[in-house]
Amino acid sequence: MFSKPKTKEDDVPQPSPVQATPTPDTASKPSAPAPSPSPTPKAKPAASVMSSDITIVGNVRSSGDIQIEGTVEGDIRAQMLIVGETATVKGEVMADDVVVHGRVVGRLRGLKVRLSSSARVEGDIVHKTIAIESGAHFEGSVQRQDDPLQQQSGGSNAQSSRSAASVQPIKPQVRETEPAQ
């Protein structure tokens, strides 16, 4: 119905493709086997996104990337973790790459840790490299390690928590008493 009108050029036979004929130089040499097609690398799957209306109570573990916009009350393990501006994480975070735009209450462990200007972090950070943008709010200690993802033994955890506790300021307690009558 909507076909292209034929022109005289369409009726002209097209020449067939030219096939290469071996020359005396190439005819005597054995040809190298054609390279086998290399296996195509698998495309990296998209990040798992937890939207702002999701609340998870429990631990989250992924071998891929996670982007959190909601609330997680538990530990998170991932290849890459993005904590969105509307997100709140209460627990330990462990990932190769950690980018925080929202709120994290708990320890952060990552090879590369970045706190954006909107980040609010309350907890210790163990990292290989760290970047903290101007305006980020951070309360805790920072410790550099070559392998921050390596689990520490129980004895060194106890010591690190004691040393972190000694760094925290102590607030004096003031009690009002009534005069004796």
C-alpha positions in Angstrom: 0.0 0.0 0.0 2.7 2.5 1.0 5.5 1.0 -1.1 8.3 3.0 -2.6 7.8 3.5 -6.3 10.3 1.6 -8.4 12.8 3.6 -10.4 14.9 2.4 -13.3 17.9 2.3 -11.0 16.3 -0.5 -9.0 16.0 -2.6 -12.1 19.8 -2.4 -12.8 21.6 -5.5 -11.6 24.2 -4.7 -8.9 27.7 -6.1 -9.3 28.5 -9.0 -7.0 31.1 -8.5 -4.4 34.6 -9.1 -5.5 36.3 -12.1 -3.9 39.9 -12.0 -3.2 42.0 -14.4 -5.1 45.2 -15.7 -3.6 48.4 -14.2 -4.9 51.5 -16.2 -5.4 52.9 -14.8 -2.1 49.9 -15.6 0.0 49.0 -18.9 -1.7 52.1 -20.8 -0.4 51.8 -19.5 3.2 49.5 -21.2 5.5 46.8 -18.9 6.7 46.4 -18.1 10.3 43.3 -19.4 11.9 40.6 -16.7 12.2 40.6 -15.3 15.7 37.7 -16.8 17.6 35.2 -14.2 18.8 36.2 -13.2 22.3 33.5 -13.7 24.9 31.7 -10.5 25.4 32.0 -9.2 29.0 28.8 -9.3 30.9 27.3 -5.9 31.3 27.3 -4.7 34.9 23.8 -5.0 36.3 22.0 -1.8 37.3 22.1 -0.8 40.9 19.3 -2.0 43.2 17.3 1.0 44.2 15.3 1.1 47.5 12.9 3.9 47.1 12.0 6.5 49.8 8.8 4.7 50.8 10.7 1.5 51.8 11.8 0.7 55.4 13.9 -2.4 55.9 14.5 -3.8 59.4 17.3 -6.3 59.0 20.6 -6.7 57.2 21.0 -6.1 53.5 23.6 -7.9 51.4 24.4 -7.6 47.7 27.3 -8.6 45.5 26.3 -5.6 43.3 25.5 -2.0 43.8 22.8 -0.6 46.0 21.2 2.9 46.1 19.1 3.6 49.2 16.5 6.4 49.3 14.5 4.9 52.2 15.3 3.7 55.7 17.5 0.7 56.7 17.8 -0.5 60.3 20.6 -3.1 60.0 24.0 -3.7 58.5 24.6 -3.3 54.7 27.2 -5.1 52.6 27.6 -4.2 48.9 30.0 -3.6 46.1 29.0 0.0 45.9 26.6 1.8 48.2 24.9 5.2 47.6 23.0 6.6 50.5 20.5 9.1 48.9 19.6 12.5 50.4 16.3 11.1 51.8 17.9 7.9 53.2 18.6 7.0 56.7 20.9 4.0 57.6 21.2 2.8 61.2 23.8 0.1 61.2 27.3 -0.8 59.9 28.0 -0.1 56.3 30.6 -2.0 54.4 31.3 -1.6 50.7 34.2 -1.0 48.2 32.7 2.4 47.3 30.5 4.4 49.7 28.9 7.6 48.8 26.7 9.3 51.4 24.3 12.1 50.6 21.9 11.3 53.5 22.2 10.1 57.1 24.2 7.2 58.5 24.3 6.3 62.1 26.9 3.6 62.6 30.3 2.6 61.4 31.3 3.1 57.7 33.9 0.8 56.2 35.0 1.3 52.6 38.0 1.4 50.2 36.7 4.7 48.9 34.4 6.8 51.1 32.8 10.1 50.0 30.6 12.3 52.2 28.8 14.9 50.1 27.8 18.3 51.4 24.4 17.0 52.4 25.8 14.0 54.3 25.1 13.5 58.1 27.2 10.8 59.6 27.3 9.7 63.2 29.9 7.0 63.6 33.4 5.9 62.9 34.8 5.7 59.4 37.5 3.2 58.4 38.7 3.8 54.8 41.5 3.6 52.4 40.7 6.9 50.7 38.2 9.5 51.9 36.7 12.7 50.6 34.5 15.0 52.7 32.8 17.9 51.0 32.4 21.2 52.6 29.1 21.3 54.5 29.0 17.6 55.4 28.2 16.9 59.1 30.4 14.2 60.7 30.7 13.0 64.3 33.1 10.2 65.0 36.6 9.1 64.3 38.4 8.5 61.0 40.9 5.7 60.6 42.9 4.8 57.4 43.6 1.2 56.7 45.0 -0.5 53.6 42.2 -3.1 53.8 39.3 -1.5 55.6 36.9 -4.3 54.6 38.9 -6.9 56.4 37.1 -8.0 59.6 39.0 -7.3 62.7 39.3 -9.8 65.5 37.2 -9.3 68.7 40.2 -8.1 70.8 41.1 -5.3 68.4 37.4 -4.2 68.1 37.2 -3.9 71.9 40.4 -1.8 72.0 39.2 0.5 69.1 35.9 1.1 70.8 37.7 2.0 74.0 40.0 4.4 72.2 37.1 5.9 70.3 35.2 6.3 73.6 38.1 8.1 75.1 38.1 10.6 72.3 34.4 11.5 72.8 33.9 14.7 74.9 32.4 14.1 78.3 29.4 16.3 79.2 29.3 17.3 82.8 26.1 16.4 84.6 24.6 19.2 86.6 22.0 18.5 89.3 20.0 21.1 91.0 19.4 20.4 94.6 16.9 22.1 96.9 18.3 23.9 99.9 18.0 22.0 103.2 15.3 23.3 105.6 
